Amino acid sequence: QTGTPHVLRTPPTSNTTHEAAQQIGMQLIGGSIDITSAVDRMSKLVGKAMGKAFEDRSDTGGKACPWWSEDCEKAREVMFGARRRADGCDRNGEEWQSFREARREYHRQKKIARAVYEDKLLRVFLKSCRHDHKKLWRMLGDEARGSCCIQDGTIWTKHFASLLHAGDGDFPIERVHSALRYVNNCLFAGQTSAGAPSGQLPPSALSILNDDITLEEVTVALRRLPNGKSAGNESAPGECYKYARKLRQADDDPGAPEIHRLAPILRILLQHIFETGNFPAQFTTTLVTPVFKKGDPTVPGNYRGIAVGGALAKLYASVLLKRLVTVCEKQGLRHPAQAGFRNGFGTAHHLFVKRVLTEKHGHYNNGKPRLGASGPRL
């Protein structure tokens, strides 16, 4: 907690960054660069702009102490004054005794100031943890995190490649074809899941899946990007795209919509991927972090791989997910009893149904569940 924190300032090159982003979009449309190069340049451009937006404020007064107070400064001056008066005097005299007392008071004031500052930090931290529980667990995890027992990267590459059947030719591609046939039958042949209405969907209901990606869709997806996530193999995290908005001026209309600087360029990138089907290399590559679960830490199988993708890949997936969810909900392609991954539904709904069925079938005795009573078969 020592030193001076970073100071955010408005980068003077914001217009230049916006023009460079527009140039990337025009080059992609003109065919002078491919989608992989466009995503790479956009990520590096946004990351560079983020770096320029922060600067280190130099401290001219030596090492900064955030807990330093006026009482510390006064006690320090008293101690130095007593030390100057004690020079040349008998060390057993009153002058040196006054200096020692002033020095003890100076150190006492420093301890008090440090304790007050740390108490304030603790209160602020606990207050922030009420709204961000992950912050607390990240702090606890940093204290307990140790080095991995397996340092050889080739071992991890071979292990995760075997799990994903990468490059061995044994991947059951028939499963993929079977899943695609099932989805096509559900959408076009009316073979929906149990409980959902059947019948071929009208073309108007499916047009949203094939329409061009709109600026509104990209803007909504940008707002849905999560904060505090890794950038993956890209150069900029999601916050750099999410908050690339034009600052409101004093003469702007309060009711006017907010202008996002990068949304039009990002729409060009996503639309190019949607039309051509050519995914950039960044979308097909993720960083995998092994997280130890239990057992022998020297066995790769006792680790769970956490794959981290880039922000632009999450943005494109968010646009497609929104379309699929809209069609599935409007056309009843989801099972009526499904509560997971649906807006407005949750575990409480299933718990409510279970309780009602249990009470209906008489497995409660005076409001308490009867021990040993077998529940109804659902």
C-alpha positions as CSV (number, residue, x, y, z in Angstrom):
1,Q,0.0,0.0,0.0
2,T,3.0,2.3,-0.4
3,G,3.6,4.6,-3.3
4,T,1.2,6.9,-5.2
5,P,-1.6,5.2,-7.1
6,H,-2.2,5.5,-10.9
7,V,-4.0,8.6,-12.1
8,L,-6.5,8.3,-14.9
9,R,-6.4,11.0,-17.5
10,T,-8.1,11.6,-20.8
11,P,-5.7,10.4,-23.5
12,P,-5.0,13.1,-26.1
13,T,-4.8,10.4,-28.8
14,S,-8.5,9.2,-28.5
15,N,-9.4,10.6,-31.9
16,T,-6.4,9.1,-33.4
17,T,-7.3,5.7,-31.9
18,H,-10.8,6.0,-33.2
19,E,-9.5,6.8,-36.7
20,A,-7.1,3.9,-36.6
21,A,-10.0,1.6,-35.6
22,Q,-12.0,2.8,-38.5
23,Q,-9.1,2.2,-40.8
24,I,-8.9,-1.4,-39.7
25,G,-12.6,-1.8,-40.5
26,M,-12.2,-0.3,-44.0
27,Q,-9.1,-2.5,-44.7
28,L,-11.1,-5.6,-43.7
29,I,-14.0,-4.6,-46.0
30,G,-11.5,-3.9,-48.8
31,G,-9.9,-7.2,-48.4
32,S,-6.4,-5.9,-47.8
33,I,-6.2,-7.7,-44.4
34,D,-7.8,-10.9,-43.2
35,I,-10.0,-11.3,-40.1
36,T,-7.2,-12.7,-38.0
37,S,-5.0,-9.6,-38.7
38,A,-8.0,-7.3,-38.1
39,V,-8.7,-8.8,-34.7
40,D,-5.1,-8.7,-33.7
41,R,-4.6,-5.1,-34.7
42,M,-7.9,-4.0,-33.0
43,S,-6.9,-5.8,-29.8
44,K,-3.4,-4.2,-29.8
45,L,-4.8,-0.8,-30.7
46,V,-7.2,-0.8,-27.8
47,G,-4.6,-2.2,-25.4
48,K,-2.2,0.5,-26.4
49,A,-4.8,3.2,-25.9
50,M,-5.5,1.8,-22.5
51,G,-1.8,2.0,-21.5
52,K,-1.7,5.7,-22.6
53,A,-4.7,6.5,-20.5
54,F,-2.7,5.8,-17.3
55,E,0.5,7.4,-16.1
56,D,2.6,7.1,-13.0
57,R,2.6,10.3,-11.0
58,S,6.2,10.9,-9.8
59,D,6.7,11.7,-6.2
60,T,9.2,14.5,-5.5
61,G,9.2,14.1,-1.8
62,G,10.8,10.7,-1.6
63,K,8.9,7.5,-0.7
64,A,5.2,8.4,-0.2
65,C,3.5,7.1,2.9
66,P,-0.3,7.0,2.5
67,W,-0.8,6.7,6.3
68,W,1.3,9.9,7.1
69,S,-0.6,12.5,9.1
70,E,-0.2,16.0,10.4
71,D,0.5,14.6,13.9
72,C,3.4,12.6,12.5
73,E,4.8,15.7,10.8
74,K,4.6,17.7,14.0
75,A,6.1,15.0,16.1
76,R,8.9,14.6,13.6
77,E,9.7,18.4,13.7
78,V,9.7,18.3,17.5
79,M,12.1,15.3,17.5
80,F,14.5,17.0,15.1
81,G,14.4,20.2,17.1
82,A,15.2,18.3,20.3
83,R,18.0,16.5,18.6
84,R,19.6,19.7,17.5
85,R,19.4,21.2,21.0
86,A,20.9,18.0,22.4
87,D,24.0,18.2,20.2
88,G,27.1,18.9,22.3
89,C,25.3,18.3,25.6
90,D,25.8,15.6,28.2
91,R,24.0,12.5,27.2
92,N,22.7,12.1,30.7
93,G,21.3,15.6,30.8
94,E,17.8,17.0,30.3
95,E,18.3,17.8,26.6
96,W,19.0,14.2,25.7
97,Q,16.2,13.1,27.9
98,S,13.9,15.4,26.0
99,F,15.1,14.1,22.7
100,R,14.4,10.5,23.7
101,E,10.9,11.4,24.8
102,A,10.3,13.3,21.6
103,R,11.6,10.3,19.6
104,R,9.3,7.9,21.5
105,E,6.3,10.2,20.8
106,Y,7.2,10.4,17.1
107,H,7.2,6.6,16.8
108,R,4.0,6.4,18.8
109,Q,2.3,8.9,16.4
110,K,3.5,6.8,13.4
111,K,2.0,3.6,14.9
112,I,-1.3,5.4,15.6
113,A,-1.4,6.9,12.1
114,R,-0.6,3.5,10.5
115,A,-3.2,1.7,12.6
116,V,-5.9,4.3,11.6
117,Y,-5.0,4.0,8.0
118,E,-5.0,0.2,8.0
119,D,-8.3,0.2,9.8
120,K,-9.8,2.5,7.2
121,L,-8.5,0.2,4.4
122,L,-10.0,-2.8,6.1
123,R,-13.4,-1.1,6.4
124,V,-13.4,0.0,2.8
125,F,-12.3,-3.5,1.7
126,L,-15.1,-5.2,3.7
127,K,-17.6,-2.8,2.4
128,S,-16.6,-3.5,-1.2
129,C,-16.7,-7.2,-0.6
130,R,-20.4,-7.0,0.2
131,H,-21.0,-6.1,-3.4
132,D,-18.1,-8.1,-4.9
133,H,-17.7,-11.4,-3.2
134,K,-15.1,-12.5,-5.7
135,K,-12.7,-9.8,-4.4
136,L,-12.6,-11.5,-1.0
137,W,-12.0,-14.9,-2.4
138,R,-9.3,-13.6,-4.7
139,M,-7.5,-12.1,-1.7
140,L,-7.8,-15.4,0.2
141,G,-6.7,-17.3,-2.9
142,D,-3.6,-15.2,-3.4
143,E,-2.5,-16.0,0.2
144,A,-2.9,-19.8,-0.2
145,R,-1.8,-20.1,-3.8
146,G,1.4,-22.0,-4.4
147,S,3.5,-23.0,-7.3
148,C,2.4,-25.8,-9.5
149,C,4.2,-29.1,-9.0
150,I,4.3,-29.8,-12.8
151,Q,6.4,-27.2,-14.4
152,D,7.0,-28.9,-17.8
153,G,4.6,-27.4,-20.3
154,T,4.8,-30.3,-22.7
155,I,3.2,-32.5,-20.1
156,W,0.2,-30.2,-19.9
157,T,0.0,-29.9,-23.7
158,K,-0.1,-33.7,-24.1
159,H,-2.6,-34.1,-21.2
160,F,-5.2,-31.6,-22.5
161,A,-4.7,-32.6,-26.1
162,S,-5.6,-36.2,-25.1
163,L,-8.7,-34.9,-23.3
164,L,-9.8,-32.9,-26.4
165,H,-8.7,-35.5,-28.9
166,A,-6.6,-32.9,-30.6
167,G,-4.8,-34.1,-33.7
168,D,-5.1,-37.9,-33.0
169,G,-7.9,-38.5,-35.5
170,D,-10.0,-40.3,-33.0
171,F,-12.5,-37.6,-32.3
172,P,-16.0,-38.9,-32.7
173,I,-17.1,-36.6,-35.5
174,E,-20.3,-38.6,-35.8
175,R,-21.5,-37.1,-32.5
176,V,-21.2,-33.6,-34.0
177,H,-23.2,-34.6,-37.1
178,S,-25.8,-36.2,-34.9
179,A,-26.1,-33.1,-32.7
180,L,-26.5,-30.9,-35.8
181,R,-29.1,-33.2,-37.3
182,Y,-31.1,-33.0,-34.0
183,V,-30.9,-29.2,-34.0
184,N,-32.0,-29.0,-37.6
185,N,-34.9,-31.4,-37.0
186,C,-36.0,-29.3,-34.0
187,L,-35.9,-26.0,-36.0
188,F,-37.1,-27.1,-39.4
189,A,-38.9,-30.4,-39.0
190,G,-40.8,-29.7,-35.8
191,Q,-39.2,-32.4,-33.8
192,T,-39.0,-30.4,-30.6
193,S,-38.1,-31.6,-27.1
194,A,-40.7,-33.3,-24.9
195,G,-43.4,-31.0,-23.8
196,A,-42.7,-28.3,-26.3
197,P,-45.1,-27.6,-29.2
198,S,-44.3,-29.2,-32.5
199,G,-44.7,-28.0,-36.0
200,Q,-42.4,-26.5,-38.5
201,L,-41.3,-23.0,-37.6
202,P,-42.3,-20.1,-39.9
203,P,-39.5,-18.5,-41.9
204,S,-40.2,-15.2,-40.1
205,A,-39.3,-16.8,-36.8
206,L,-36.0,-18.0,-38.1
207,S,-35.0,-14.8,-40.0
208,I,-33.5,-13.3,-36.9
209,L,-30.9,-16.1,-37.0
210,N,-29.7,-15.1,-40.4
211,D,-30.2,-11.4,-40.4
212,D,-27.2,-9.1,-40.5
213,I,-25.7,-8.2,-37.2
214,T,-27.0,-4.8,-36.2
215,L,-25.4,-2.0,-34.3
216,E,-27.9,-2.4,-31.5
217,E,-27.0,-6.0,-31.0
218,V,-23.3,-5.1,-30.7
219,T,-24.1,-2.3,-28.2
220,V,-26.2,-4.6,-26.0
221,A,-23.5,-7.3,-26.2
222,L,-20.9,-4.8,-25.2
223,R,-22.8,-3.9,-22.1
224,R,-23.1,-7.5,-21.2
225,L,-19.4,-8.2,-21.3
226,P,-18.2,-9.2,-17.8
227,N,-15.7,-7.2,-15.8
228,G,-12.6,-8.4,-14.2
229,K,-11.9,-11.2,-16.7
230,S,-8.6,-12.1,-18.3
231,A,-7.9,-10.9,-21.8
232,G,-6.9,-14.4,-22.9
233,N,-4.6,-14.4,-25.9
234,E,-5.7,-10.9,-26.9
235,S,-4.0,-7.7,-25.9
236,A,-7.0,-5.9,-24.3
237,P,-9.6,-7.1,-21.7
238,G,-13.4,-6.7,-22.1
239,E,-13.5,-3.4,-20.2
240,C,-11.5,-1.7,-22.9
241,Y,-14.2,-2.4,-25.4
242,K,-17.1,-2.0,-23.0
243,Y,-16.3,1.5,-21.8
244,A,-15.0,3.0,-25.1
245,R,-17.8,5.5,-25.0
246,K,-17.8,9.1,-25.8
247,L,-17.9,11.3,-22.8
248,R,-21.0,13.5,-22.4
249,Q,-20.4,17.2,-22.8
250,A,-22.2,20.0,-20.9
251,D,-24.2,21.0,-23.9
252,D,-25.4,17.5,-24.8
253,D,-29.0,16.5,-24.6
254,P,-29.5,14.5,-21.4
255,G,-32.0,12.2,-23.1
256,A,-29.8,11.5,-26.1
257,P,-28.4,7.9,-26.4
258,E,-24.9,7.3,-25.4
259,I,-22.4,7.1,-28.3
260,H,-20.1,4.1,-28.3
261,R,-16.9,4.8,-30.3
262,L,-15.9,1.2,-31.2
263,A,-19.4,-0.4,-31.7
264,P,-19.6,0.5,-35.5
265,I,-16.1,-1.0,-36.1
266,L,-16.8,-4.0,-34.0
267,R,-20.0,-4.6,-35.9
268,I,-18.0,-4.7,-39.2
269,L,-15.7,-7.3,-37.7
270,L,-18.5,-9.5,-36.4
271,Q,-20.5,-9.2,-39.6
272,H,-17.5,-10.3,-41.7
273,I,-17.1,-13.4,-39.5
274,F,-20.9,-14.0,-39.7
275,E,-21.0,-13.7,-43.5
276,T,-17.9,-15.6,-44.4
277,G,-17.7,-18.2,-41.6
278,N,-13.9,-17.5,-41.4
279,F,-13.1,-17.3,-37.7
280,P,-9.9,-15.6,-36.6
281,A,-7.2,-17.6,-35.1
282,Q,-7.8,-15.8,-31.8
283,F,-11.3,-17.4,-31.6
284,T,-10.0,-20.9,-32.0
285,T,-7.2,-20.6,-29.4
286,T,-7.6,-20.3,-25.7
287,L,-5.3,-20.2,-22.7
288,V,-5.8,-23.2,-20.4
289,T,-4.9,-22.8,-16.7
290,P,-4.7,-26.1,-14.7
291,V,-6.4,-25.7,-11.3
292,F,-5.6,-28.4,-8.7
293,K,-8.6,-30.2,-7.2
294,K,-7.6,-33.1,-5.0
295,G,-5.3,-36.1,-4.9
296,D,-1.7,-36.3,-6.0
297,P,-0.5,-32.9,-7.2
298,T,2.0,-34.5,-9.6
299,V,-0.7,-36.3,-11.6
300,P,-2.1,-34.1,-14.4
301,G,-5.5,-35.8,-14.2
302,N,-6.1,-34.3,-10.7
303,Y,-6.2,-30.8,-12.2
304,R,-9.1,-29.1,-13.9
305,G,-8.4,-27.1,-17.0
306,I,-9.9,-23.6,-17.1
307,A,-10.0,-22.2,-20.6
308,V,-9.9,-18.4,-21.0
309,G,-11.0,-16.9,-24.3
310,G,-10.6,-13.3,-25.6
311,A,-13.1,-10.5,-25.2
312,L,-14.0,-10.3,-28.9
313,A,-14.8,-14.0,-29.0
314,K,-17.1,-13.5,-26.0
315,L,-18.7,-10.5,-27.8
316,Y,-19.5,-12.6,-30.9
317,A,-20.8,-15.5,-28.8
318,S,-23.1,-13.1,-26.8
319,V,-24.7,-11.8,-30.1
320,L,-25.4,-15.3,-31.3
321,L,-26.6,-16.5,-27.9
322,K,-29.1,-13.6,-27.7
323,R,-30.6,-14.6,-31.1
324,L,-30.9,-18.3,-30.2
325,V,-32.5,-17.5,-26.8
326,T,-35.0,-15.2,-28.4
327,V,-36.1,-17.8,-31.0
328,C,-36.2,-20.6,-28.5
329,E,-38.3,-18.7,-26.1
330,K,-40.8,-17.3,-28.6
331,Q,-41.3,-20.6,-30.4
332,G,-41.4,-22.8,-27.3
333,L,-38.4,-24.9,-28.2
334,R,-37.4,-25.2,-24.6
335,H,-38.9,-27.7,-22.2
336,P,-41.5,-25.9,-20.0
337,A,-39.8,-27.4,-16.8
338,Q,-36.4,-26.1,-17.7
339,A,-35.2,-23.5,-15.2
340,G,-31.4,-23.5,-15.8
341,F,-29.9,-20.8,-18.0
342,R,-33.2,-19.0,-18.5
343,N,-34.2,-15.5,-17.5
344,G,-36.8,-15.4,-14.8
345,F,-36.3,-19.0,-13.7
346,G,-34.0,-20.5,-11.0
347,T,-33.5,-23.2,-8.5
348,A,-36.3,-21.7,-6.3
349,H,-38.9,-22.8,-8.9
350,H,-37.9,-26.4,-8.7
351,L,-37.7,-26.3,-5.0
352,F,-41.2,-24.9,-4.9
353,V,-42.5,-27.7,-7.2
354,K,-40.8,-30.4,-5.1
355,R,-42.4,-29.1,-1.9
356,V,-45.8,-28.8,-3.4
357,L,-45.6,-32.4,-4.7
358,T,-44.3,-33.7,-1.4
359,E,-47.1,-32.0,0.5
360,K,-49.7,-33.2,-2.1
361,H,-48.7,-36.8,-1.7
362,G,-48.9,-36.7,2.2
363,H,-45.2,-37.0,3.1
364,Y,-45.6,-34.3,5.8
365,N,-46.8,-34.9,9.3
366,N,-47.9,-31.8,11.1
367,G,-45.8,-29.6,8.9
368,K,-42.7,-31.7,9.2
369,P,-41.4,-34.3,6.7
370,R,-41.9,-37.9,7.8
371,L,-38.6,-39.8,8.2
372,G,-38.3,-42.9,6.1
373,A,-41.2,-41.9,3.8
374,S,-40.4,-42.6,0.2
375,G,-41.0,-39.6,-2.0
376,P,-43.2,-39.7,-5.0
377,R,-41.7,-40.9,-8.3
378,L,-41.7,-37.9,-10.7
